[in-house]
Amino acid sequence: MRGQFLCTIALAIALFSSAATAQTNPLWHEVKTKNYLPHMTWPEVRDLLTRSDVALIPVPAIEQHGPQTPIGTDYYAGVERLKLIAQKTDALVVPVLLAGQSPYHMHFPGTITLSTDTMQRVYFETAQSLIHHGFRRILLHDSHAGNQYVTRYVVDRINQETQAVALNLNDAVATMRAPTASNSPSATQTFDRHGGVGETSSALYLFPSLVDLDKATQPQLTFPPHLSRMLPLVTAGDRAATMMFLAEALKAKETGKQTSTAEMSQTGVWSERDPREATAEQGRRATEAFVEAAVRFIDRWKELRPMQSP
């Protein structure tokens, strides 16, 4: 009798647990992250404001990244890097948009591109909201390099039109790194940019479950002749050649420059290297170097300009 009773209780508990589990979204796997705005309550933001007035805003893109990495690569890379920074020095991570400026990727399905005006208005109004709540230092992070000019415009608007101070985080990180560039050509350097070994390695470290290296292939790149002649100088770190090269490369097909991604790469990967060379270890080193430099900069900013009372 006792055994039957215990079996009945066990069955009831099992049925209750099953019912409870059935009422929970099976696709939900996020873990609450400190200082990440979408996960926070308003009292938690209020509490953060007693310790820090720094906000970190990713400026990403929703665009193709080859067959092996997701269309959300720039979004996840930016958000995950900022979350790592915010664990080491108090700052609010504020994702606002997924899409950015990506007109040169539009021949690959899934890419979304926004106008300069749309982007600058959204990010400036985001800054205004943060300023209203008491944030006075704002760092915008270009996790998609194509957004950098919009970002710098927004930074200038914030500095010129509000009581807050804004900076481009990528520029800030550069101030914390030792000079490395040399203008002398080097045969050991290889062109590796969009969707290449570097980006794929970072993806393997930051969001590995979304990467499928088995789908990667060696890109076959085609450049207009004058850009092909510049390429060895670009890979060698020649800053003048790189400025000229990027002013023409990766531009919408409608410009007639013959440098949209589809015109230069059948897979959408813009690299002379095989993305299958990517490793999570390479991604870890690159990520940690960026995060550590960002933390050093933010901590120095806090030291040089202590947080002011509201």
C-alpha positions in Angstrom: 0.0 0.0 0.0 2.8 2.4 1.0 4.6 1.5 -2.3 1.5 2.3 -4.3 1.0 5.6 -2.5 4.6 6.6 -3.2 4.2 5.7 -6.9 1.1 7.8 -7.1 2.9 10.8 -5.5 5.9 10.3 -7.9 3.5 10.2 -10.9 1.7 13.3 -9.8 5.1 15.2 -9.4 6.2 14.0 -12.9 2.9 15.1 -14.5 3.1 18.5 -12.7 6.7 19.0 -13.8 5.8 18.0 -17.4 2.9 20.4 -17.4 5.1 23.2 -16.1 7.8 22.4 -18.7 5.2 22.4 -21.5 4.2 25.9 -20.6 7.8 27.2 -21.0 9.0 28.4 -24.5 11.3 25.5 -25.6 13.3 28.0 -27.8 14.3 30.3 -24.9 17.9 29.8 -23.9 19.1 33.3 -22.8 20.8 33.8 -19.5 20.3 37.2 -17.8 23.5 39.3 -18.4 24.6 42.1 -16.1 24.4 45.6 -17.6 22.6 44.4 -20.7 19.6 46.7 -21.1 17.1 44.3 -22.7 17.5 42.0 -19.7 17.2 44.7 -17.0 14.4 46.2 -15.0 14.1 49.9 -14.6 15.3 49.8 -10.9 18.4 47.9 -12.1 19.1 50.7 -14.6 18.6 53.3 -11.8 21.0 51.4 -9.6 23.6 51.3 -12.4 23.4 55.1 -12.8 24.7 55.4 -9.2 27.9 53.8 -10.3 28.3 54.7 -14.0 27.0 57.2 -16.6 28.6 55.3 -19.6 26.4 53.7 -22.3 27.7 51.4 -25.0 25.7 51.3 -28.3 26.5 48.7 -31.0 26.1 50.0 -34.6 25.8 46.7 -36.5 24.3 45.4 -39.8 22.1 42.6 -41.1 24.0 41.5 -44.1 25.3 38.3 -45.8 28.6 37.0 -44.4 29.2 34.1 -46.8 27.8 30.6 -46.6 29.4 29.7 -43.2 28.5 32.6 -40.9 25.0 34.1 -40.2 23.5 37.3 -41.6 23.4 38.6 -38.0 27.2 38.3 -37.7 27.8 42.0 -37.2 24.9 42.3 -34.7 26.0 39.4 -32.5 29.7 40.3 -32.7 29.0 43.9 -31.6 26.6 43.0 -28.8 28.7 40.1 -27.4 31.8 42.2 -27.4 30.0 45.0 -25.5 28.5 42.6 -23.0 32.0 41.3 -22.3 33.3 44.9 -21.8 30.4 45.7 -19.4 31.3 42.8 -17.2 34.7 44.3 -16.5 33.8 48.0 -16.2 30.3 49.2 -15.4 28.5 50.5 -18.5 25.0 50.0 -20.0 24.9 47.9 -23.2 22.1 49.4 -25.4 21.3 47.5 -28.6 18.9 49.5 -30.8 19.0 48.4 -34.4 20.0 45.2 -36.2 20.3 46.7 -39.7 22.8 49.2 -40.9 24.2 50.5 -44.2 24.8 47.5 -46.5 23.7 48.5 -50.1 26.7 46.6 -51.7 25.4 43.3 -50.2 21.9 43.6 -51.6 22.3 41.0 -54.3 22.5 38.3 -51.5 19.1 37.4 -50.1 18.4 38.4 -46.5 20.5 41.6 -46.5 18.7 44.7 -45.2 20.0 48.2 -45.7 19.0 51.5 -44.2 19.5 55.0 -45.3 22.0 57.4 -43.7 19.2 59.6 -42.5 17.3 56.8 -40.9 20.3 55.5 -39.0 21.5 58.9 -37.7 18.1 59.9 -36.5 17.5 56.6 -34.6 20.9 56.6 -32.9 20.7 60.3 -32.1 17.3 59.9 -30.6 18.5 56.9 -28.7 21.3 59.1 -27.2 18.7 61.7 -26.3 16.7 59.1 -24.3 19.8 57.9 -22.5 20.8 61.5 -21.7 17.3 62.1 -20.3 17.9 59.2 -17.8 21.3 60.6 -16.8 23.9 58.9 -19.0 26.5 61.4 -20.0 29.2 59.4 -21.7 28.2 57.5 -24.9 30.4 55.1 -26.9 29.2 53.9 -30.3 30.7 50.7 -31.6 30.9 50.0 -35.3 30.6 46.3 -35.5 30.1 46.8 -39.2 32.8 49.0 -40.7 30.5 50.4 -43.3 28.6 52.3 -40.6 31.6 54.3 -39.4 30.8 57.6 -41.2 27.2 57.6 -39.9 28.6 56.8 -36.4 31.0 59.7 -36.5 28.2 62.1 -37.6 26.1 60.9 -34.7 29.0 61.3 -32.3 29.5 64.9 -33.5 25.8 65.7 -33.2 25.7 64.4 -29.6 28.8 66.5 -28.7 27.5 69.6 -30.4 23.9 69.5 -29.5 23.6 67.8 -26.0 25.1 67.9 -22.6 26.6 64.4 -23.1 30.0 63.5 -24.5 30.2 60.8 -27.2 33.1 58.9 -28.8 33.5 56.2 -31.4 34.6 53.1 -29.4 36.7 51.7 -32.3 38.7 54.9 -32.3 39.0 54.8 -28.5 40.3 51.2 -28.6 42.9 52.3 -31.2 44.4 54.8 -28.7 45.0 51.9 -26.2 46.9 49.7 -28.7 50.6 49.9 -29.6 51.3 51.2 -33.1 51.7 48.3 -35.6 51.2 49.6 -39.1 54.1 49.7 -41.5 53.9 51.2 -45.0 56.5 48.8 -46.4 55.1 45.9 -48.4 55.2 42.4 -46.9 54.8 39.2 -48.7 53.5 37.4 -45.6 50.3 39.5 -45.5 47.1 38.4 -47.2 43.9 40.3 -47.9 41.2 39.1 -45.4 38.2 41.2 -44.8 34.4 40.6 -44.9 33.4 37.1 -44.0 37.0 35.9 -44.1 39.2 34.1 -41.6 39.2 37.0 -39.1 35.5 37.5 -38.9 34.7 33.8 -39.0 37.2 33.2 -36.1 35.5 35.8 -34.0 32.1 34.2 -34.8 33.4 30.8 -33.7 34.4 32.3 -30.4 31.5 34.6 -29.8 28.5 32.6 -31.1 29.8 29.2 -32.2 26.4 27.5 -32.6 25.6 29.8 -35.6 28.7 29.0 -37.6 29.0 26.1 -40.1 32.5 25.8 -41.4 31.5 22.8 -43.5 29.7 25.2 -45.8 32.7 27.5 -46.3 34.7 27.5 -49.6 37.7 29.3 -50.9 36.6 32.6 -52.4 37.5 33.6 -55.9 37.9 37.4 -56.0 37.5 39.7 -59.0 38.6 43.3 -58.7 38.6 46.1 -61.3 42.2 46.2 -62.7 43.3 49.4 -60.9 42.1 48.0 -57.6 43.9 44.7 -58.2 47.1 46.7 -58.6 46.6 48.4 -55.3 45.8 45.2 -53.4 49.4 44.3 -52.5 49.9 47.7 -51.0 46.6 47.4 -49.1 47.6 44.1 -47.6 51.0 45.5 -46.7 49.4 48.2 -44.6 49.9 51.2 -46.9 47.5 53.7 -45.4 47.2 55.9 -48.5 46.6 53.0 -50.8 44.0 51.6 -48.3 42.1 54.9 -48.2 41.9 55.1 -52.0 41.0 51.4 -52.3 38.2 51.5 -49.7 36.8 54.7 -51.2 35.9 52.7 -54.3 35.5 49.1 -53.1 32.3 47.7 -51.6 29.9 50.1 -53.2 26.4 49.5 -54.5 26.1 48.1 -58.0 24.1 51.1 -59.0 27.3 53.3 -58.6 28.9 51.6 -61.6 32.2 51.1 -59.7 31.9 47.3 -60.2 32.7 46.7 -56.6 29.5 45.4 -55.1 30.1 42.2 -53.2 28.4 40.0 -55.8 30.6 41.6 -58.5 33.8 40.8 -56.6 32.9 37.4 -54.9 30.5 34.7 -55.8 30.2 33.5 -52.2 30.0 37.0 -50.6 33.3 36.5 -48.7 35.8 39.2 -49.4 39.1 37.5 -48.6 42.0 35.8 -50.4 42.1 33.2 -47.5 40.0 30.2 -47.0 37.5 30.8 -44.2 38.0 27.1 -43.2 41.3 28.3 -41.7 39.3 30.1 -39.0 39.5 28.9 -35.4 37.9 29.9 -32.1 41.3 30.4 -30.6 42.1 33.2 -33.2 38.7 34.7 -32.4 39.4 34.6 -28.6 42.7 36.4 -29.0 41.2 39.1 -31.1 38.1 39.5 -28.9 40.1 39.7 -25.7 42.5 42.2 -27.2 39.6 44.5 -28.1 37.8 44.0 -24.8 40.9 44.7 -22.7 41.7 47.9 -24.7 38.1 49.1 -24.4 38.1 48.5 -20.7 41.4 50.4 -20.2 40.0 53.3 -22.2 36.7 53.5 -20.3 38.5 53.2 -16.9 40.9 55.9 -17.9 38.0 58.1 -19.0 36.3 57.5 -15.6 39.6 58.4 -13.9 40.2 61.6 -15.9 36.6 62.8 -15.7 34.9 61.4 -12.6 31.2 60.8 -12.8 29.3 64.0 -11.9 26.4 64.0 -9.5 23.0 64.3 -11.3 
